[in-house]
Amino acid sequence: MFSFADTPWKFVGLLVLFAWCTVWCAYELTRPQDVRQRISNALHLAMALVMLLMVTGPTWQALTAVAPTPALVGLFALSTVWFAWLAFDSFTAADRRGGWHFTGHAAMFAAMTWHLAAMASMSAGRSAGMGTSDAGMGGMDMGHGSGGMAAPMDMEAWMAAASRPGGVLWIFALVGLPLMAYLLWASVIAIRELVRPRAAVNDACACGTGCTCGPDCACSASHATLEQPERELVLAGAPAPVRAAAPVPMAHSCHEQRPVGSVKYRLAAASDLAMNAGMFWMSTGLLVPVLPFLAALAV
């Protein structure tokens, strides 16, 4: 957890980033999509909402009163498995773009799982040393305790011991290094997509290279998104009935196809940047045992 009094820039910055992620993820659920995309977008919305509630103490306490941290760890661990399966399914379908797309999401949810598991470990250490509850332990800025005069000293002693080589927080920091590296790399990719020039051709379109069709495209062609009509064979001279065919498989992605550089394309990239960069910024305190200079990002 964070507070405006202790870390004003981080407090406001994270609230803005995760609020935008939550709004955009909710919007994504309103778009045309199949069942797998709807599940994926629901998981994205859940993660954005949990990260938003993690920023302030009262909202985090309210959340953990309903869903304890270990339960959240389990939820996001299963979400990681879900996206890993989608990545495997995409690669087996010879869709490398979709495979890497879902691999990135699996890494992001693994980072969230790691983050919450570290928080649960810190809460356990706090409870063992001071007899307090999970809801009182927040956040990511290690060393910000609460309570009376004796309690912070106990917590500081536990964290100092856990942060030494071989300690539980030191091990969590080592595990988190590749995950944090991914979040940083994904943030850079999101910036590139955010400023990418508008393209006349949308190579990612499910219709194939050279087609600009899609919900946001300006071309005159008309393509169904989830269903397309299919005519039945009838006798000559009789009217041809039209029946709905089976749903058309959508692209291996969490969202609808959008022309590169369009407004919605940039808004989606901005959400990706906010999600990855915000999670990186929020989690820097967990790497302090192995990278002490990251303590400078706690402000």
Backbone bond lengths (Angstrom), bond angles and torsions (degrees), N, CA, C in turn:
res aa  C-N    CA-C-N  psi(-1)  N-CA   C-N-CA  omega(-1)  CA-C   N-CA-C  phi
1 M - - - 1.448 - - 1.524 109.42 -
2 F 1.324 114.29 158.70 1.448 119.87 -179.90 1.526 108.44 -134.72
3 S 1.309 115.79 165.27 1.462 120.70 177.20 1.515 108.90 -138.69
4 F 1.319 115.45 151.98 1.463 120.18 179.55 1.521 110.92 -64.98
5 A 1.336 116.52 -32.56 1.467 120.31 -178.16 1.527 111.46 -68.06
6 D 1.340 117.85 -39.34 1.465 121.09 -176.03 1.530 112.65 -87.90
7 T 1.308 116.90 -44.55 1.474 120.89 -176.29 1.526 109.47 -135.29
8 P 1.329 117.74 74.01 1.474 120.12 -172.98 1.518 114.15 -61.23
9 W 1.348 118.27 -43.68 1.465 120.52 -177.57 1.526 111.30 -66.31
10 K 1.313 115.23 -43.50 1.459 119.02 -179.45 1.519 110.97 -69.00
11 F 1.311 116.96 -39.55 1.461 121.88 -179.25 1.527 110.34 -60.78
12 V 1.316 117.11 -51.60 1.472 121.18 -178.17 1.524 110.38 -69.49
13 G 1.346 116.15 -42.60 1.460 119.78 -178.12 1.514 112.82 -60.70
14 L 1.326 116.77 -44.84 1.462 119.90 -179.55 1.524 111.92 -68.49
15 L 1.320 116.63 -36.96 1.463 119.06 177.10 1.526 110.97 -61.09
16 V 1.331 116.48 -44.16 1.469 120.65 -179.55 1.525 110.58 -65.26
17 L 1.338 117.32 -47.16 1.465 121.34 -177.64 1.529 111.87 -61.44
18 F 1.325 116.26 -48.90 1.462 118.96 -175.44 1.530 112.10 -76.42
19 A 1.335 117.62 -26.88 1.461 119.32 174.35 1.525 109.92 -65.35
20 W 1.337 116.67 -41.57 1.460 119.67 178.33 1.532 110.53 -65.16
21 C 1.332 117.60 -42.20 1.463 120.83 177.56 1.529 110.92 -58.10
22 T 1.317 116.15 -43.02 1.463 120.39 -178.24 1.523 110.70 -64.16
23 V 1.324 116.57 -44.06 1.472 120.33 179.64 1.524 110.64 -62.56
24 W 1.332 117.10 -45.92 1.459 119.90 -176.79 1.537 111.50 -68.68
25 C 1.328 117.09 -40.45 1.466 119.91 178.87 1.526 111.03 -63.77
26 A 1.339 116.73 -35.83 1.464 119.78 175.86 1.526 109.93 -65.90
27 Y 1.323 117.13 -39.46 1.465 120.40 177.89 1.530 110.83 -63.02
28 E 1.325 117.13 -41.00 1.465 120.46 -178.68 1.524 111.67 -58.84
29 L 1.322 117.00 -32.13 1.464 120.18 179.59 1.527 112.27 -68.73
30 T 1.318 117.41 -16.81 1.468 119.91 -179.53 1.527 112.03 -88.81
31 R 1.329 118.76 -5.43 1.459 121.50 -174.83 1.530 110.96 -87.96
32 P 1.353 117.71 161.27 1.469 120.00 176.36 1.525 110.71 -60.08
33 Q 1.333 117.54 131.85 1.462 121.03 -176.50 1.521 109.69 -164.97
34 D 1.327 114.43 160.26 1.455 119.18 175.99 1.527 109.55 -92.23
35 V 1.331 116.16 -176.30 1.462 120.21 -174.20 1.523 111.27 -63.42
36 R 1.330 117.20 -43.78 1.463 119.35 -177.97 1.526 111.25 -64.70
37 Q 1.325 116.39 -38.43 1.456 119.15 177.94 1.519 111.08 -67.44
38 R 1.329 116.77 -37.47 1.460 119.48 179.58 1.531 110.87 -65.55
39 I 1.323 117.19 -41.71 1.464 119.96 176.56 1.523 110.50 -62.26
40 S 1.323 116.33 -44.61 1.463 120.81 -179.53 1.521 111.04 -61.40
41 N 1.323 117.08 -44.96 1.461 120.00 -179.94 1.517 111.93 -67.87
42 A 1.328 117.45 -33.78 1.462 120.26 175.62 1.525 110.57 -64.23
43 L 1.331 117.02 -39.06 1.470 120.34 177.54 1.524 110.97 -67.64
44 H 1.326 117.16 -38.29 1.474 119.88 176.16 1.526 110.59 -62.03
45 L 1.327 116.13 -42.91 1.462 119.72 178.97 1.523 110.69 -63.77
46 A 1.327 117.24 -40.75 1.464 120.55 178.90 1.525 110.60 -61.56
47 M 1.330 117.06 -42.93 1.461 119.55 -179.52 1.524 111.40 -66.80
48 A 1.332 117.05 -42.60 1.459 119.96 179.05 1.525 110.67 -61.63
49 L 1.321 116.46 -42.00 1.459 120.32 -179.52 1.522 111.63 -66.94
50 V 1.331 117.21 -42.01 1.469 120.28 178.69 1.525 110.03 -62.95
51 M 1.324 118.09 -43.14 1.463 120.23 179.26 1.523 111.14 -64.63
52 L 1.332 117.21 -37.53 1.463 119.89 177.00 1.527 110.46 -63.09
53 L 1.326 117.25 -42.47 1.459 120.81 -179.13 1.517 112.54 -72.55
54 M 1.331 117.37 -19.00 1.464 120.85 179.58 1.520 112.46 -74.88
55 V 1.319 117.88 -16.46 1.462 120.53 -172.18 1.528 111.31 -70.31
56 T 1.309 117.58 -45.51 1.463 120.26 -176.06 1.523 111.02 -105.65
57 G 1.322 115.99 150.97 1.455 121.53 -177.91 1.511 114.81 -61.94
58 P 1.328 119.09 -51.53 1.474 119.69 -177.41 1.531 113.08 -61.02
59 T 1.334 118.01 -40.84 1.467 119.38 -178.71 1.522 110.89 -70.06
60 W 1.329 117.52 -36.75 1.460 120.05 178.21 1.520 110.90 -67.46
61 Q 1.326 117.64 -40.61 1.458 121.05 177.54 1.525 110.90 -62.68
62 A 1.337 116.10 -40.21 1.467 119.55 178.59 1.523 110.75 -64.75
63 L 1.322 117.06 -39.56 1.465 120.23 -179.97 1.521 111.48 -66.92
64 T 1.341 117.01 -48.15 1.456 120.06 -176.95 1.531 112.14 -70.64
65 A 1.326 116.98 -17.75 1.458 119.07 174.07 1.529 110.46 -70.07
66 V 1.332 116.10 -28.01 1.465 121.38 179.32 1.523 111.11 -94.79
67 A 1.324 115.55 -44.03 1.469 121.52 -178.61 1.526 108.16 -128.48
68 P 1.331 118.36 99.39 1.472 120.82 -179.65 1.523 111.52 -58.31
69 T 1.309 115.42 157.23 1.465 120.48 -177.22 1.525 112.57 -55.09
70 P 1.354 121.09 -43.76 1.468 119.10 178.02 1.529 113.46 -58.12
71 A 1.341 116.62 -34.24 1.467 119.66 177.98 1.525 110.26 -67.08
72 L 1.325 116.86 -38.81 1.469 120.48 177.40 1.520 110.59 -66.54
73 V 1.335 116.55 -37.70 1.469 120.02 176.35 1.523 109.62 -59.73
74 G 1.319 117.03 -44.25 1.462 120.58 179.09 1.517 112.28 -63.38
75 L 1.338 116.67 -41.24 1.463 120.60 179.51 1.519 111.40 -60.29
76 F 1.324 116.85 -47.44 1.456 119.08 -176.19 1.528 112.25 -78.25
77 A 1.321 117.13 -23.73 1.461 118.76 171.93 1.527 110.11 -65.85
78 L 1.331 116.80 -43.37 1.466 120.24 176.42 1.524 110.86 -65.53
79 S 1.318 117.22 -35.11 1.463 120.53 177.04 1.526 110.70 -64.39
80 T 1.317 116.63 -37.25 1.463 120.32 176.81 1.519 110.55 -61.95
81 V 1.332 116.16 -42.89 1.464 120.66 177.82 1.527 110.37 -63.15
82 W 1.322 117.42 -39.44 1.465 121.86 179.31 1.530 111.18 -58.77
83 F 1.326 116.07 -48.98 1.464 119.58 -178.05 1.531 111.45 -71.80
84 A 1.323 116.73 -31.39 1.467 119.10 175.33 1.528 110.21 -64.61
85 W 1.344 116.59 -38.43 1.467 120.01 177.32 1.526 111.11 -66.21
86 L 1.327 117.03 -41.54 1.463 120.55 177.28 1.529 110.75 -62.06
87 A 1.331 116.50 -37.91 1.467 119.70 177.64 1.519 110.45 -64.69
88 F 1.328 116.57 -44.54 1.462 120.54 178.92 1.527 110.70 -61.83
89 D 1.323 115.93 -42.94 1.458 120.15 179.64 1.529 111.43 -63.14
90 S 1.316 116.66 -37.96 1.468 120.13 179.17 1.520 111.24 -68.14
91 F 1.323 116.92 -43.15 1.466 119.63 179.81 1.528 110.89 -64.60
92 T 1.336 117.02 -39.55 1.462 119.59 179.16 1.523 111.59 -67.84
93 A 1.344 117.04 -22.28 1.467 121.28 176.23 1.526 111.49 -90.01
94 A 1.328 116.18 12.23 1.469 122.30 178.84 1.526 112.39 63.36
95 D 1.331 117.03 27.76 1.460 121.78 176.40 1.524 108.49 -107.10
96 R 1.326 115.67 88.09 1.460 119.43 -177.32 1.524 111.95 -66.70
97 R 1.342 116.03 -37.68 1.462 118.99 179.22 1.526 110.76 -59.81
98 G 1.340 115.98 -47.56 1.451 119.40 178.17 1.513 112.65 -65.96
99 G 1.325 116.49 -36.93 1.455 119.98 178.84 1.517 112.63 -61.38
100 W 1.332 116.04 -45.88 1.463 119.06 178.86 1.521 111.26 -69.80
101 H 1.337 116.74 -32.41 1.467 120.67 176.85 1.531 110.02 -58.43
102 F 1.324 116.74 -50.65 1.458 120.21 -178.20 1.524 112.37 -74.46
103 T 1.334 117.25 -28.35 1.467 119.25 174.60 1.521 110.29 -61.73
104 G 1.334 115.71 -40.33 1.461 119.66 176.90 1.516 112.04 -62.67
105 H 1.319 116.63 -41.93 1.460 119.28 178.68 1.526 111.06 -66.50
106 A 1.326 117.43 -37.31 1.463 120.02 177.22 1.528 110.05 -62.09
107 A 1.334 117.05 -41.03 1.466 120.51 178.51 1.526 110.78 -65.13
108 M 1.329 116.70 -39.42 1.465 120.37 179.93 1.526 110.95 -65.41
109 F 1.326 116.99 -42.74 1.464 119.26 178.51 1.527 111.30 -71.31
110 A 1.332 117.32 -30.21 1.467 119.54 173.83 1.522 110.22 -64.54
111 A 1.338 116.76 -38.16 1.459 120.35 176.96 1.527 111.09 -64.03
112 M 1.326 116.58 -39.27 1.462 120.00 177.35 1.525 110.62 -65.60
113 T 1.323 116.81 -40.45 1.465 120.80 178.04 1.521 110.30 -62.58
114 W 1.325 116.46 -45.49 1.465 121.50 177.67 1.521 111.30 -58.85
115 H 1.323 115.23 -45.96 1.461 121.80 -179.32 1.538 111.19 -57.49
116 L 1.321 116.22 -49.57 1.458 120.28 -178.73 1.520 112.33 -69.41
117 A 1.340 116.51 -34.54 1.468 119.55 177.51 1.524 110.26 -64.71
118 A 1.331 116.82 -39.30 1.465 119.97 176.98 1.520 110.56 -64.47
119 M 1.335 116.94 -40.00 1.457 120.06 176.92 1.527 111.34 -63.03
120 A 1.335 116.26 -40.38 1.459 119.68 178.64 1.520 110.83 -63.50
121 S 1.332 116.32 -38.18 1.459 120.35 178.34 1.523 110.89 -66.01
122 M 1.333 115.85 -41.68 1.458 119.47 177.96 1.522 110.95 -65.15
123 S 1.327 117.23 -37.97 1.464 120.93 177.71 1.524 111.25 -65.04
124 A 1.341 115.16 -39.22 1.461 118.96 178.50 1.519 110.68 -64.47
125 G 1.327 115.96 -41.57 1.459 119.28 177.77 1.511 111.96 -64.47
126 R 1.327 115.48 -39.50 1.456 119.41 177.80 1.523 111.08 -64.84
127 S 1.325 116.39 -44.14 1.466 120.09 -179.83 1.521 111.51 -64.00
128 A 1.338 116.38 -38.84 1.464 119.96 -179.88 1.519 111.14 -66.95
129 G 1.338 115.69 -36.73 1.455 118.60 -176.65 1.510 114.35 -85.09
130 M 1.368 116.34 -29.46 1.456 118.64 -172.08 1.515 113.71 -129.89
131 G 1.371 117.10 -5.94 1.447 119.37 177.57 1.506 114.27 71.14
132 T 1.333 117.90 30.61 1.454 121.12 -179.96 1.511 109.77 -102.44
133 S 1.314 116.35 172.44 1.456 121.51 -174.58 1.505 111.39 -93.57
134 D 1.322 115.14 169.94 1.453 122.37 179.63 1.523 111.66 -63.33
135 A 1.326 116.82 -36.55 1.454 119.54 -175.35 1.512 112.10 -64.64
136 G 1.347 117.65 -23.54 1.450 119.19 -179.31 1.500 113.57 -79.07
137 M 1.319 117.08 -15.21 1.467 119.50 -177.89 1.490 109.32 -96.96
138 G 1.225 120.30 122.04 1.420 121.89 -178.14 1.447 114.48 -115.62
139 G 0.769 117.70 -133.35 1.325 134.38 -163.06 1.417 134.39 -48.17
140 M 1.260 112.52 -146.90 1.428 118.88 -167.03 1.502 112.35 -107.67
141 D 1.309 118.16 -18.93 1.451 119.97 -178.18 1.511 108.75 -84.81
142 M 1.315 116.12 96.88 1.451 120.64 -176.45 1.525 108.88 -66.88
143 G 1.320 114.68 136.55 1.442 119.11 179.60 1.518 113.15 105.38
144 H 1.349 119.12 -9.92 1.455 121.62 176.81 1.520 108.16 -93.77
145 G 1.297 117.17 92.09 1.456 120.60 -179.72 1.507 110.72 -95.54
146 S 1.322 116.77 -177.17 1.458 121.16 177.33 1.511 108.22 -148.17
147 G 1.298 115.40 158.35 1.447 118.75 177.85 1.512 110.89 120.35
148 G 1.342 116.72 -156.29 1.445 121.96 -178.10 1.503 112.45 -79.59
149 M 1.345 116.14 -171.18 1.465 121.16 -176.25 1.512 111.83 -69.25
150 A 1.325 118.44 -37.56 1.465 120.26 -175.85 1.516 111.91 -76.33
151 A 1.335 116.39 -34.83 1.462 119.70 -174.95 1.518 113.10 -62.11
152 P 1.363 120.22 -47.92 1.454 118.79 179.79 1.510 113.28 -59.13
153 M 1.348 117.36 -34.70 1.460 119.66 178.59 1.519 110.52 -64.94
154 D 1.338 117.80 -39.90 1.452 121.03 177.68 1.525 110.76 -63.96
155 M 1.309 116.67 -43.36 1.452 121.10 -179.64 1.516 110.94 -66.05
156 E 1.313 117.33 -42.79 1.459 121.01 178.94 1.522 111.14 -62.97
157 A 1.332 116.54 -37.90 1.464 119.82 178.56 1.526 110.56 -66.52
158 W 1.340 115.87 -41.78 1.465 118.52 179.03 1.520 111.23 -64.60
159 M 1.317 117.43 -44.06 1.456 120.96 -178.14 1.524 111.65 -67.91
160 A 1.329 116.58 -35.19 1.462 119.41 176.94 1.522 110.62 -63.51
161 A 1.340 116.52 -42.41 1.459 119.80 179.38 1.525 111.08 -70.05
162 A 1.339 117.23 -39.67 1.462 120.86 -178.88 1.515 112.73 -70.91
163 S 1.347 117.24 -20.10 1.458 121.26 -178.25 1.522 113.08 -89.49
164 R 1.315 117.41 -8.22 1.465 120.10 178.15 1.523 109.93 -74.39
165 P 1.342 118.82 157.17 1.473 120.94 178.12 1.524 111.89 -50.91
166 G 1.328 115.34 125.91 1.458 121.23 -177.52 1.508 113.54 95.79
167 G 1.352 117.25 -14.59 1.457 120.48 179.01 1.519 110.94 -75.73
168 V 1.333 116.04 165.51 1.457 120.10 -173.64 1.530 111.93 -64.39
169 L 1.336 118.13 -40.64 1.468 120.09 179.58 1.522 111.14 -71.62
170 W 1.324 117.47 -31.94 1.465 121.16 176.06 1.524 109.87 -65.23
171 I 1.336 116.75 -41.19 1.464 120.73 178.33 1.537 110.28 -66.02
172 F 1.333 116.22 -43.20 1.464 119.11 177.29 1.534 110.47 -60.02
173 A 1.329 116.93 -39.02 1.463 120.14 179.83 1.524 110.71 -63.36
174 L 1.334 116.94 -41.92 1.473 119.89 178.22 1.528 111.29 -62.91
175 V 1.332 115.73 -44.39 1.464 119.84 179.58 1.525 110.74 -62.13
176 G 1.322 116.16 -35.53 1.453 120.28 -176.14 1.516 115.50 -78.17
177 L 1.330 118.52 -13.12 1.466 120.28 -177.43 1.532 113.14 -56.30
178 P 1.341 119.54 -52.11 1.469 117.87 179.62 1.525 112.95 -66.55
179 L 1.322 117.64 -32.44 1.455 120.35 179.14 1.526 110.93 -68.29
180 M 1.312 116.35 -41.91 1.463 119.91 177.83 1.527 110.69 -68.12
181 A 1.330 116.68 -35.01 1.461 119.72 176.23 1.521 110.35 -62.27
182 Y 1.342 116.48 -39.68 1.468 119.18 177.03 1.522 110.81 -63.32
183 L 1.338 117.98 -45.83 1.459 120.49 -179.09 1.526 111.05 -58.69
184 L 1.323 116.88 -38.90 1.462 120.39 178.91 1.523 110.41 -67.96
185 W 1.326 116.59 -44.05 1.458 120.98 179.31 1.530 110.48 -63.84
186 A 1.334 117.65 -43.27 1.458 121.66 179.23 1.525 111.03 -63.76
187 S 1.317 117.37 -32.74 1.463 120.15 176.98 1.522 110.76 -65.69
188 V 1.325 116.36 -40.66 1.472 120.34 178.21 1.527 110.07 -64.26
189 I 1.334 117.04 -42.59 1.466 120.98 178.23 1.519 110.42 -62.03
190 A 1.325 117.38 -39.71 1.465 121.02 179.72 1.527 110.82 -64.69
191 I 1.330 116.93 -37.60 1.469 120.03 176.69 1.521 110.06 -63.63
192 R 1.329 116.26 -41.51 1.463 119.97 178.12 1.525 111.16 -61.04
193 E 1.334 116.84 -43.13 1.458 120.26 179.41 1.527 111.59 -68.83
194 L 1.318 115.98 -32.30 1.460 120.37 -179.08 1.526 111.85 -65.50
195 V 1.324 117.20 -35.95 1.464 121.04 -177.40 1.524 112.14 -103.24
196 R 1.304 117.76 7.53 1.458 121.25 -178.27 1.532 110.29 -64.29
197 P 1.323 118.49 133.36 1.470 119.98 -178.16 1.516 111.60 -65.41
198 R 1.298 114.48 150.62 1.458 120.05 -179.68 1.519 109.68 -65.59
199 A 1.319 116.01 133.36 1.459 121.35 -178.26 1.515 109.96 -107.28
200 A 1.337 115.87 142.71 1.458 120.57 177.57 1.520 111.17 -74.41
201 V 1.329 116.60 -24.25 1.454 122.23 -178.75 1.517 109.05 -117.23
202 N 1.308 115.93 130.80 1.466 121.36 178.28 1.520 108.91 -99.84
203 D 1.318 116.86 95.54 1.460 120.54 -176.82 1.516 112.55 -67.26
204 A 1.321 117.23 -17.65 1.468 120.08 -179.26 1.525 112.36 -85.58
205 C 1.324 117.01 -3.01 1.461 120.13 -176.54 1.526 110.61 -62.36
206 A 1.327 115.96 139.23 1.463 120.34 -179.46 1.523 111.89 -65.97
207 C 1.332 117.75 -19.36 1.465 121.01 179.47 1.522 112.01 -74.14
208 G 1.316 118.00 -15.08 1.460 120.62 178.18 1.517 112.56 119.83
209 T 1.326 115.52 164.82 1.454 121.61 -179.48 1.528 110.47 -60.22
210 G 1.305 116.10 136.32 1.451 121.16 178.50 1.508 113.99 93.92
211 C 1.324 118.21 -2.70 1.462 121.67 -179.08 1.516 109.43 -104.63
212 T 1.306 116.94 138.38 1.464 120.68 176.97 1.515 112.33 -108.63
213 C 1.327 116.15 19.08 1.462 119.64 -178.09 1.527 110.98 -72.62
214 G 1.282 115.36 151.49 1.454 121.20 179.01 1.509 109.93 156.72
215 P 1.330 118.87 171.73 1.457 121.16 -177.83 1.519 113.43 -57.25
216 D 1.354 116.93 -29.30 1.458 120.11 -177.16 1.523 112.81 -106.57
217 C 1.315 117.77 6.92 1.456 120.28 -176.72 1.529 110.91 -82.04
218 A 1.316 115.57 155.01 1.459 121.17 -177.56 1.516 112.46 -102.17
219 C 1.342 118.28 3.85 1.456 119.85 -178.06 1.525 110.33 -72.67
220 S 1.309 116.76 166.19 1.457 121.20 -174.59 1.517 113.25 -87.73
221 A 1.330 117.94 -9.54 1.457 120.09 -178.77 1.515 110.41 -69.45
222 S 1.301 116.62 150.95 1.456 122.12 -179.71 1.518 108.82 -119.79
223 H 1.320 116.10 118.44 1.461 121.40 -179.86 1.508 109.14 -126.07
224 A 1.309 116.61 135.85 1.464 120.82 176.79 1.508 109.59 -71.92
225 T 1.313 115.60 150.37 1.455 119.78 179.41 1.517 111.71 -95.49
226 L 1.310 117.06 -54.00 1.454 119.79 -177.41 1.517 112.48 -106.71
227 E 1.340 118.12 -29.85 1.449 121.28 -179.32 1.518 109.76 -137.15
228 Q 1.304 118.46 149.93 1.443 121.60 173.46 1.524 108.37 -138.76
229 P 1.343 116.71 146.97 1.463 119.49 -175.10 1.508 112.32 -70.13
230 E 1.303 115.10 154.72 1.460 121.19 178.79 1.533 107.97 -141.00
231 R 1.344 117.59 126.92 1.456 121.09 -176.46 1.535 110.53 -88.08
232 E 1.316 114.41 144.37 1.449 120.90 176.60 1.534 109.70 -94.62
233 L 1.315 117.54 154.68 1.453 122.30 175.19 1.529 109.04 -73.63
234 V 1.344 116.51 130.82 1.457 120.84 -179.72 1.523 108.48 -134.92
235 L 1.327 116.97 169.27 1.452 121.72 178.35 1.514 110.52 -68.66
236 A 1.332 115.61 151.98 1.456 120.26 -179.35 1.519 110.10 -59.87
237 G 1.304 116.28 136.28 1.453 122.23 178.45 1.503 114.07 88.77
238 A 1.325 118.34 -15.89 1.466 120.62 179.51 1.524 109.81 -85.51
239 P 1.342 117.68 150.65 1.474 119.47 177.04 1.520 111.10 -63.48
240 A 1.287 115.47 142.03 1.472 120.21 -177.44 1.520 109.70 -88.47
241 P 1.330 117.59 109.33 1.477 119.25 177.78 1.523 110.77 -69.78
242 V 1.281 114.67 152.82 1.461 120.81 179.09 1.520 108.02 -119.01
243 R 1.289 116.61 129.82 1.469 120.30 177.30 1.523 108.61 -124.49
244 A 1.316 114.80 156.70 1.458 119.73 -179.14 1.515 109.38 -76.93
245 A 1.304 115.76 130.94 1.453 120.43 177.95 1.522 109.58 -83.73
246 A 1.317 114.64 175.42 1.469 119.45 175.81 1.516 109.10 -62.71
247 P 1.333 118.26 151.29 1.455 120.47 179.89 1.523 111.65 -54.10
248 V 1.327 115.37 140.92 1.452 120.84 177.59 1.520 108.91 -79.31
249 P 1.331 119.62 128.04 1.454 120.82 179.69 1.525 111.07 -58.81
250 M 1.318 116.46 132.33 1.456 120.27 179.26 1.519 109.26 -89.97
251 A 1.310 115.80 167.31 1.458 120.84 -177.16 1.524 110.61 -63.29
252 H 1.339 115.96 156.81 1.462 120.82 176.37 1.525 108.57 -75.25
253 S 1.301 115.47 85.36 1.458 122.10 -177.69 1.513 108.47 -160.36
254 C 1.330 116.46 165.07 1.457 120.60 177.86 1.522 112.12 -85.63
255 H 1.305 117.67 -10.43 1.456 120.19 -172.59 1.521 110.66 -141.63
256 E 1.315 115.13 170.62 1.452 121.12 177.21 1.527 110.22 -67.71
257 Q 1.322 115.53 157.03 1.454 119.97 177.94 1.526 110.11 -73.18
258 R 1.333 115.89 136.35 1.452 121.22 -178.94 1.520 109.86 -131.47
259 P 1.337 117.48 140.83 1.465 119.42 177.79 1.517 111.22 -59.63
260 V 1.312 116.70 136.66 1.459 121.64 179.77 1.526 109.77 -59.10
261 G 1.314 116.51 130.42 1.453 121.34 177.50 1.509 114.79 86.92
262 S 1.347 118.85 -2.85 1.461 120.55 177.83 1.529 109.63 -71.29
263 V 1.329 115.29 168.01 1.459 119.51 -177.67 1.524 111.01 -59.31
264 K 1.336 117.19 -47.52 1.461 119.95 -178.79 1.530 111.32 -68.13
265 Y 1.309 117.29 -31.18 1.464 120.66 175.79 1.535 109.53 -62.26
266 R 1.320 116.55 -43.58 1.469 120.06 -179.69 1.524 111.62 -71.46
267 L 1.325 117.19 -36.73 1.459 119.31 177.31 1.523 111.14 -64.35
268 A 1.340 116.77 -39.40 1.462 120.06 176.77 1.517 110.97 -64.47
269 A 1.341 116.59 -40.35 1.468 120.17 177.49 1.522 110.90 -64.44
270 A 1.335 116.80 -37.83 1.467 120.28 177.29 1.520 111.00 -63.84
271 S 1.333 117.01 -36.94 1.461 120.29 176.82 1.526 110.81 -67.21
272 D 1.326 116.78 -42.04 1.471 119.79 177.20 1.531 110.68 -60.21
273 L 1.326 115.99 -42.73 1.464 120.22 179.17 1.525 110.52 -62.85
274 A 1.337 116.83 -45.46 1.462 120.32 -179.63 1.522 111.46 -62.83
275 M 1.342 116.85 -39.94 1.463 120.99 -178.44 1.527 111.04 -65.94
276 N 1.335 116.31 -51.67 1.466 120.08 -175.67 1.528 112.56 -72.73
277 A 1.329 116.94 -46.66 1.456 119.79 -179.63 1.523 111.01 -67.21
278 G 1.343 116.55 -37.98 1.458 119.21 178.37 1.511 112.14 -64.50
279 M 1.342 116.87 -42.25 1.455 119.45 178.45 1.529 111.22 -65.96
280 F 1.335 116.55 -38.39 1.462 119.86 177.05 1.520 110.39 -61.79
281 W 1.331 116.37 -48.63 1.462 121.54 -178.58 1.522 110.60 -61.75
282 M 1.310 116.83 -44.01 1.459 120.78 -179.69 1.525 112.21 -63.39
283 S 1.328 117.14 -32.26 1.463 121.29 -171.93 1.520 114.72 -95.30
284 T 1.332 117.91 0.90 1.467 119.07 -175.49 1.524 112.22 -59.04
285 G 1.338 117.18 -33.42 1.456 119.58 -179.52 1.515 113.29 -62.02
286 L 1.327 117.72 -25.86 1.461 120.73 -179.26 1.529 112.43 -74.16
287 L 1.337 117.23 -16.96 1.471 120.11 179.08 1.513 112.92 -96.30
288 V 1.322 117.31 -2.75 1.469 120.43 -177.94 1.532 113.34 -56.59
289 P 1.349 120.51 -36.00 1.475 118.97 178.88 1.521 114.15 -58.03
290 V 1.334 119.79 -27.20 1.463 121.46 178.94 1.522 112.15 -111.67
291 L 1.329 116.93 -21.93 1.473 121.66 178.33 1.532 108.24 -129.58
292 P 1.324 118.04 78.35 1.472 121.36 -173.46 1.525 113.79 -58.27
293 F 1.333 118.38 -27.71 1.460 120.30 -176.60 1.539 111.98 -64.97
294 L 1.346 117.57 -18.75 1.452 120.45 179.60 1.523 112.34 -69.60
295 A 1.327 116.67 -11.08 1.472 119.41 176.09 1.523 110.84 -61.90
296 A 1.339 116.59 -21.39 1.469 120.04 179.38 1.530 111.11 -67.67
297 L 1.330 118.07 -22.03 1.464 121.83 179.99 1.515 112.09 -85.33
298 A 1.328 117.41 3.45 1.458 120.48 -179.15 1.518 111.89 -76.75
299 V 1.318 117.83 -13.87 1.464 120.42 -175.87 1.516 110.22 -84.31
